[in-house]
Amino acid sequence: MRFVAAIAVVAALGAAGAGCASRSEAASGTIEIEIHHSRFVPARISLGGHQSMRFVVHNTDPIDHEFIVGDQATQDRHEHGTEDHHDGSVPGEISVPAGTTVTTTYHLDGPGQLLYGCHLPGHWAYGMRGVIRVSS
């Protein structure tokens, strides 16, 4: 019975991933993101610009991932680059080992669109990415 309840919770979280982060999260300056089945939940976030946001990333997968925030050029650089570990010294660029929670802070200049993704081999192509819409 517990297994069935756990599946229901996971399904609900997956459905929530199709939407945006809640307004209360955005207003608090912290966004919680879960990595589950090599997907980011939520996959879309809407935020106001000209603020620093703290991203708390929970990796519930049994494999390592990374969380890279930036424009398309940043994502392209990481997709074709050779960095396989991010220690958090660059804002918005962190490695997230299996079963851990890691945080990073990123300053939003807005308005515009940013992306976040994982660029470990094959992950970006699999669809492990999300969108941040930044308003003015």
C-alpha angles and dihedrals in degrees: 000000000000090000091055090049090050090051090052091052092048091049091051091050090050091052090049089054091070089066134059131275111274121267091238090057092049092046091052092057091239128099120193115212126184124203107211127163089352092302132110117238111231101031093188129046129181118201141164117252132243096047139101115245126199113217116203107196120196115194108202092169123104089234134066123260140173134226115216120178121194148091124301092274090056091050092048091050091053094042091056098032133092103234107122098170132047117192096192095257089120112062111246095016117100140148113228111201119208113285096009139113119224132177135210135173125223129184114227115213096179164190101102142056130297129183133214125200152143118255102186108130111301097353098106091046089050088059101260096153143097141197131240114198110202119200127196 
